[in-house]
Amino acid sequence: MTSLTDIVPPGVVTGDNLLKLLEHARANKYAIPAVNCTSSSTANACLEAAAKNNSPVMIQVSNGGGAFMVGKTVKDPNAAAAGSVALAYHVRAVAKYYGIPVVLHSDHCAKKLLPWFDGMLQADKDYFKMFGEPLFSSHMLDLSEEPDEENIAICVKYFKEMAPMKIWLEMEIGITGGEEDGVNNENVDPEKLYTTPQQVYAVYEALSKIGPMFSIAAAFGNVHGVYKPGNVKLSPERLLTHQEYTKEKIGSELDRPIFLVMHGGSGSTDDEIKLAVDNGVIKMNIDTDTQWAYWNGLRQFEAEKREYLQGQIGNPDGPDKPNKKYYDPRVWIRKAEESMVERVGESMERLGSVGQYPRKADSSGSQVGLEKRILPPFALISFGVLAGVVGSITMNVILKKK
């Protein structure tokens, strides 16, 4: 087996390197966890988990996550795009120090959220003009609520725009149940929770004419949210049917010609996840479980240190004793991060990605693209330079939308 470290560099990966990464995952039957992040803290927790487990990782931002990142009081219609760009720049600035491959991805984009998608795509174009690669590695369009023909047509339109920059497109056909980030499918027709092989092939046929860098979220009973194992009826065996149908249609030599992704994995059993990965899933979304893990770390810390968190001065050690070392955000946020690191590591174990990328501690390259400018090394990591680039692109996103 070819080592992943021989073919993919550490840090944010895009274009050909991203394709190599996902081909390696498909060929070696493991999947990469894609974790929704809403802050630099949650992103850092994902990076730490990946470094500890010698695993690639995907950091993804939703529309709501981007809006939270920019600040909840900002009501500009382009706030979610600006916040998503800001998170992407944070990851680009620090990813190389963790020594593992990182995929920067945007999550579900329904039709009503296309202006957000357009804003991120504009940031990709601006970044590409400066540095020869897009800001994000990949984006997702979730038009599964629309008729199939419209869903595929819009995906084709955007994929043609993305392909020259070698941005990966993830799309969804068939509906994932439950509710996530304001999209509610809790009362959907159960039959729509299972995508057919014909639907999957229709997507493959349309997008493969443009390029190979796309994946399909085919529904097989998935439900967003948290459920006890057994309470959600998954049918991951259906994914193999999709693969076999498309393989026969195109005469592929590959047993798994389609890159598939899995949504709504909370509550799935280990066997269900393993079968999904065996059948070509190369990415699994994680959100609900990591949200709980982050909160649980804080909850446990507060329960343990409650008597030290009731005021700035005074605790069981004495009425004049200071409590700063307990209420300092760097203390309790770190407890949340540690808990999330552990939970992301559990997902890596279940998905088989642990050990796929022995960590490299080489931070000689720049992840913000600034190596293409003639600057001294210290300037490459200068906050001022980084902030200037972030501000410039973010303002371009906003101004071009107005």
N, C-alpha and C positions, 0 to 999 in steps of 0.2 A: 504494500500500500504506500503510495506517495505521501510523504509527510506534508501536512498543510503549511508548515513553516517554510517549506522550500518553494511554495508557489504563491503565497499571499503574505504581504508585509503587515506588521502591526500598525495600529492606528485606524483612522476612519478609512474604509475601503469603498471605492466606487468603480464603475465601469467594468473593464476586463477583470480586475481583481475581485470584484463582487461576484461576477459570473463564475470565476474559478472557485471561489469559496462555496457557493451554493451547489455547483456541480460536485464538489468534493463531499458535501453533506449528503447529496442524493446518492452518490456512488457508494458511500460508506455507511449509509442508513443511520444517520443521526439528524437531529433537528436543532435549530438554534432558538433559544428563548428570545422573544421580542417583548420587552417590558415597557409599559406606558410610564412615562416620567413627566412630572409636573414642576420640577425644580432642579437646581444644580445638585442638591443633596441626594435626591432619588437617582439622578443620573450617575453620580459618583458611587452610590451603593451598587448599581449594576456593574460598573467598571471594576469595582473591587471584587465583586463575586466572580467575574470573568477571570481576573488575574489569579485569584486564589484557586480556581478550578481549571486553569489552563484551557479556557473555552472561549470561542468567539461569542459575541453577544450583539443583540439588536436593541438599540434605544429608540423608542418611538414616542411621538407626541401627537396628541389628539387636538381637535379644535378647542375643546374646553381646557385642555392642558396648556395650549398656547395662550389662551386668554388669561389663564391664571398666572402664567409666567410673566406676562407683561404688566400685571397688576389689575386687580378686580375693579378698581375705580376708573380705569381707562375704558371709555365707551366708544372709542373710534371704531368704525366697522372693520378696519384692518388690524385691530389689536391682536387677534388670534394669529395672524400671519407674522406680525412683528415679534410676538412672544415665541413662536415656533422657531423663527430665525435666530433669536437670541439664545435659545436652548441649544440649537445646532452649533452655534459659534462656541458656546461653552464646551461642548463635547469635543469639538475640533481642537480647541486649545489644550485640553488636558489628556485626551485619549492616548496619545503616544507614550505617556509616562506609565501606562498600565501594561504595555507590552503585548497586547492581544488585538485581533481584528475587531473592529466596531462598525456596525451598519447603522447609519442614521436614517430613520424612516418616519414618515407621517402616517397616522392611522386613519381609520374610517372617514371617508369624505363623501357624504350623501350629496345629492343634486343641489339641495339648498345651501350647501357649504362650498360650492365651487369657487366663489370669490376668495375664500381662504386658500384653496388649492392654487388658484392663479397667483396669489401673492407669494407663496413659497416658490412657485415655478419661476416667477420673475427674479427672486433672490438667487435661484439656481443659475439663471442666465447671466446675471450680473457677476456672480462668482466665476462662472465658466469663462467669461470674457477676460477676467483678470488672471486666472490661475489654471485654465485648461481642464477643469473638472467641475462638476456641480457641487453646490453646498451640501445637499442631501444625497444619500446613496439611492434612496427609493421613496416612492409615494404610493399611497393606496387610494383608489377610487372605489367607493361602495355605492353602486347604483342598483343594488339588488332589489330595491323597492319599485324600480321602473320596469317597464316591459323589456324582455330580453333584447329585442332589436335596438331599442334606444340605449340600453345599458352598453351593449357592445359597440354601437356607433360612437358614443361619447368616449369610450375607452380608446377606440381607434384614433379618434381626433387628437386626444391628448398624447397617446403613445407616439404618434408621428412627431409631435412637438418635443417629446422627451428623448427620442431615440438618438438624435444627433449629439446629445450630451451624454449618452449612455447611462441614462437614469432608469432604474428598474421600475416597472409598473406592477403593482399587485391589484387585482380586481376581485370582486365577489359576485358570484351568480348562485341564486338560491339564497335563502334568508337564514341568518343566525338568529335564533329566538332570544327572548329576554330583553333587557334594556341596558344600554351603555351610552354614556356621554350625550344624553338627550334624544337618542334614537330608540324608540320603544316598539319592540316586536313581540310583546308578551302574549298578544291575542291573535297571532298570525295563524292562518290555516296550516295545520300540522304537515300537510303534504308538501308545502313549500319549504319545509326544513330539510328536504332531501333533493339535492340536485341530480339531474339525470345525466347519463353519459353523453347524450346528444347535446345537451346544453354546454357541457364542458368542451366538447369537440368544436362546437360553433365558435366558442371563444378562441380556442387554439387556432382554428383555421383563419380567423380574422387577424389575430395579433402576430402570428408567426410569419405572416407576409411582411411585417415591418421589422421584426428583429426577434432575437431569442430571449431578451431580458424581461420576462414577465412570469408571474405566478398567479395561480387561481385559488381563491378560497371557495371551495365547493362544499356546500352544506351537507352534513350527514347526521343531522339531529342535534347539532351544537346549540348551546344556549349560553348567552352572556350572564354573568352573575355567579353566585356561589350556591352550590347544591351538594347534598350528601352523595357519595358514590352510590350509583344505582338509581338515583332519582331522575337522571336524564338518560334517555335511550339513544345512545350513539350507535352508529352503524359504520365503523371505519372500514369494514370489508367492502363497502360500496366504492371506496376510493380505488381499489384494485380494478374494479369493473370499468371505471373511467379510464384508467391507464391502458387496460387491454383494448378498449374500444378505440381509443386514439392511436395506439400502437398499430392496430390492424389497418386503420384508415390511412395512415401515412407511411406504413411499411418501415417503421423505425426498428433499428437494431437494439435500441434500449428497451429494457423491460418496463422502465418507468420514465416515459418520455416527457411527462408533465411535471413542472414544479408546483407542488400543492402546499397550501398553508392551512393551519388549523386555528379556528377562533373558538371562543367559549369553552376553554379547556378545564375550567374550575369544576371540581367534582368528578373528573374523568378518572377511571381506574388506570393503574399502571399498564395492564394488558391492553386496554383500549388505546392508550397513547402509543405503546410499542407497535401495535398493528397499524395505526395511522402512519407512523414513521416508516415502517416496512413498506407501506404502500405509496411512498413518495412524498410525504409531508417533510418539508425542510425548514419550517418556521412554525412556532406555536406562540400565540399571543398570551400574555400574562398580565393581569391588571388587578382583578378583585383580590386575589390571594396576596399579592405584594402590597396592596393598600392596607390590608389587615396586618400584615407583618410589620410594616412601618409604624402603624399606630400601636401595635402590641408591644413593641420595644419601648415606646414612650410610656404606655400604660403601666408596664411592669416597673419601670424606673420610678414613676410617680408613687406607685403603691409601696415600693421599698423605702423611698426617701421622703415620704409625705411630711413627716414632722420637720424636715429641713427645708420645706418648700412653702411655708406659711407666712414668711416675711423675710425681709432682707437681713434682719438681725434676730438672733434668738433661736435656739434649738435644744434638743436633749443634752447637748454637751455644755450648755451654759446660756444664760440670758443675754450675754454680750457677744456670743459667737456669731461670726458672719456666715451667710449661706451662699455667697456668690459662687462657690465652686459647685453648687448643686443647680442653681437656676440659670447659670450661664448657658445660652442656647447651644454653644458648642458641646456641652455635656449631654443634654437631653436629646438634641437632634442626633448626636452620635449614637445614642442608644437605639434610636429608631433606625438609623442606617445599619447598625450591626444586625438587627433582627431581619431587615430586608435582605441584607447580604446572604444570610443563612437560607432564606426562602428562595431566592434566585438560584442559589447553589443546588437546592433540592430539585428545582426544575431542570437544571443542567444535567443532573444525574439521571433523571427520568427520561430525558430526551437523548441521552447518549453522547452529549457534546463534551463531557468532562475529559480532559487529557488530550483533546484533539489538537491543541495548540500550546505546547510548552512555552511558557512566558519568556518573552524577550524584553530585556531591560534597556534596550537601545532607544534613547530619546534624542538622537542626533538630527533627525529630520523635523520639519515643521508641519503641523497639522492644520494650520490656518492658511496655508498656501503662500505665506509671505516669503518663502525661500526663493521665489521667483523675482523678488525685488532685491536690489543690491543694498543690503543693510548689514550692519555688524550683528553677530550672534545674539548679543543681549537684546537687541531691538526686536528680534523675532518673537520673544516672549513678553515683550513690554505690554503692560496693560493699556497704555495710552494708544499704541498702534492698533492693538486688537479692538479697543473700544471705538477707535476712529473708523475702522473697517466695518464693524458691526453697525455703527450709527449710520454710515453712508448707505449701506445696502438696505438697512431697515427703513430709512427715510425714502429710498428709491421705491421700495415696496409700497409705502403709504402714498407717496406723491403720484405714482403711476396709476394708482387705483382711484384717485380722486378726479 
